[in-house]
Amino acid sequence: MTTDMAVRGVDVSSHQGYVNWTEVAASGITFGFTKCTGGAWYRNDTFAANWDGMRAAGLVRGAYAYAFESTGQPYPGPGPEAEADFFLESILALGLAEGDMLALDIEEGPDGADLADWALRWLVRVEQRVGFRPLLYSGAWFTDARGFGRVPALAAYPLWQAAYSESQPSPAAPWPMIAFWQQTDKASVPGIAMPCDLNVLTEQAGSLALYGKPSGLETVVPPLVVAQGPHYDATYHAIAQNDDWSCAPTSTRWALWAYGRQPSEAWLESSMLNAGVVTTEYGLSDASGAQLARWITSEYGEFGYHGENDPSATFDEVAQEAAQGRHPLCMGGRAWYHWTGVRGFADGVILLANPAPGWKGISQTMTRQQFEYLGPFSMVRLAHESESIVVPQPPQTGPSDPLAPYRGGIGSGILSAMEADGVVPAQRASTWLPLGARPSDVETCYASDGTLYTYLLTEGRGFKTPPS
């Protein structure tokens, strides 16, 4: 049992929301931990406020990273080094002060996986970059079943052990002692709206100062190669689409989130609606993706981002760029009437980010056969000035074809009718209806003489309306 003189602390995540740390400190709590990141994709949106709040209230503070965060990156994830770097970049942006503690929370992962080695690599990576040792949080129920006891090097890193019992448990192997003991996950603490975890610094542990950034240590973090520009995480989890018209906003939001920007869904959709890029009736109004690319450049150009569109992308072009994983892609098909982010390319299929599962036979991936059946496709890149983009060049077309610049961007039915009439499109791309909705499949495009050409894809016929 612990005594009333025990050094107590709490740990919180987004579940507890924004904490009143002044009230927490007044209740006798000495230290606090807050969740910072999960995997290499999730950032706790309450972290910054809680991190600053603990320091302002005079508490010794700590931050922890949750390994894998499997809702987006299940084991093995992108690797312990990538997760450690993501964690540190999130913290160092806000400042790492004397006494601040860092920890790895590892409590999920398959039996039989080499999680002990994974954890050790994370711990070593953090120590190498900040100059002091982080803690490892887990429970014996987890570490014993996954062979942690067979890796003695783990004992060099302080143990923060969870065990909801009346008395302090024995330390999990290979640790000789417990530094921090998490006694319960149902503590009621003033200043914290929800029940939280309660921890004590054990009698064997000594001073809190032993576990944080040492006095006088200048944390000089070597720059990472990925820090030359924004880091694109090609494994960023898919985002579900909420409305039948919002496929383009959703795919763009996925691309921005995967590239380190974090616009809210409400703002992004409102901005695109106000700019006329999408409508709630028809979804995206420009099948070529040109308006989408221009919106990206307009809203994010000041941060070095820009949009590029390819109005007629082949399966191989999309696959090649997706496999390289250098920048986010979005693509939309003429007969699919849907836009999606592209998460990658593997085993001969394109991996999708918001695929509207089941719509026109598409699940989480797209094969070459499906691509060609639902095409032609347009593609939009979200690029950054720090990278050089190699854009696949379209096939060269002889000067004898006046409609060459429009092929792929405008349906063949309309182009055939215009060619017969000796006119060319007045638009670089057609307006496709409905992109994201489900009425009849219609394409419209104005010609150079003002005639409006309309083509009904479901019926294979078209008509034209002279200028008014």
C-alpha positions, 0 to 999 in steps of 0.5 A, a space after each residue: 500500500 502507498 502512504 499519504 506521502 506518496 508522490 502522485 500523478 495522473 495521465 490523460 488522453 483526449 478522452 479527458 479533454 482539456 484539463 484544469 491543471 491548477 485545480 489538479 495541482 491544488 489537489 496534491 497531484 505532483 506530476 502528469 502525463 498526457 498523450 501526444 501521438 499514436 503511431 506515426 499518424 495520430 496527434 492528440 488535439 488536446 496535447 498542446 493545451 495540456 502540455 502547456 497547462 501542466 507547466 503553468 500549474 507547476 507540475 512535473 510533466 510528461 508526454 507519451 506515445 501510443 504504439 501503433 494506434 491500430 485504428 490507422 496503423 496496426 502492427 507493425 506500423 511504419 516502424 519504431 523509428 518512424 513513430 519515435 520521430 513523429 512523437 518527438 517532432 510533435 513535442 519539440 515544436 512546443 518545447 522540451 524543458 528541464 524535468 520533462 519526461 517522455 514515455 512509450 505506451 505499448 499495450 497492443 499487438 499480436 501474440 508472437 510478434 517481436 514487440 520487445 525488439 520493436 519497443 527497444 528500438 523506439 526507446 533507443 531512438 528517442 534517447 539518441 535524439 534527446 539525450 536522456 532515457 524515456 520510460 516504457 509503460 505497459 503491464 506484465 500481462 502484456 510484456 510477459 506474453 510477448 517475450 520482453 523478459 528475454 531482452 535484458 537491454 529493456 531494463 535500462 529504461 525506467 518501467 511505468 507499470 500498470 497493475 490495478 491492485 491493492 498492493 504494489 506488484 512485482 516488476 515485470 521481467 526484465 526490470 529490477 524495479 518499478 519506477 511508476 506504478 499505475 494503480 487505477 484507471 478510475 480515479 476522480 481528480 479535481 480539474 479533470 471531468 472524466 475518471 482518469 489514471 492515477 500513478 505513484 512514484 514508487 519508494 524505490 524510484 527516488 526523485 522525479 528529477 531522475 526521469 526527465 530532461 536533466 538540468 543543464 542538458 541542451 537538447 540538440 536534435 539532429 535534423 531528419 532527412 524528412 524534415 527538409 519539407 513536409 512529410 507525406 505519410 502514404 499509410 495515413 488511414 482512410 477517411 469515411 465519406 459522410 455525404 453522397 456529394 462530398 467525395 472530392 472534399 473528402 479525398 482532398 482532406 485525406 491528402 492534406 491530413 496525410 501531408 501534415 495539414 489538418 483542415 476541419 471537414 466543415 471548413 474545407 467543405 464550406 470553402 469548396 462550396 463557396 469557391 464553386 468547386 463542388 455543389 451539394 447537388 452534383 459534387 465536383 463540377 470539373 471532371 479534369 480536377 483542374 478546379 480542385 488543383 487550383 483550390 489547393 494552390 489558392 488555399 495552401 500556396 502560402 505554405 509551399 503547397 500546390 495542386 497539379 492535375 492530369 486530366 487523363 491519367 492511365 492506370 500505369 501513371 497512377 500506379 507509378 506515382 502511388 508506388 513511389 509514395 512521394 506525394 498524395 494523389 486523388 483520382 476520379 473516373 468518368 463512369 464512376 462519378 467518384 473521387 478518392 484519395 490514393 493510399 498506394 499501389 501494391 500487388 497490382 492494385 491501387 489502394 484507395 482512401 475513401 472508396 465508397 465501398 460497393 459503389 459500382 463494384 469498387 471496394 478498398 482497391 481498384 484493379 486495372 480492369 476496373 480502372 479501364 472500365 470506369 475511366 477515363 480517370 483524372 488525377 490531382 497531385 498535392 505537391 510541395 515546393 520542397 520536392 521536385 515532381 516528375 509528371 508523366 508526359 502524355 503521348 505526343 499527338 500530331 498537329 492534325 488533330 485539333 481536338 487532341 488537347 481535349 481527349 481524355 478530359 472530355 467524353 468521346 461522345 461529345 468530341 465526336 459530335 463537335 468534330 462532325 460540326 467542325 467546332 472545338 470545346 470552349 472548356 478545357 474539361 467538361 462538367 460531369 453530372 453527377 459526381 458523387 450523386 446518383 441521378 442519370 449519367 450526364 455530361 455537358 460541354 460548351 463549344 467554341 461557337 456557344 453551342 451546348 452539347 449534352 451526352 447521356 452516357 446511360 443511353 449512348 446518345 446526345 443532343 445540342 442546344 444552340 446559343 440563346 
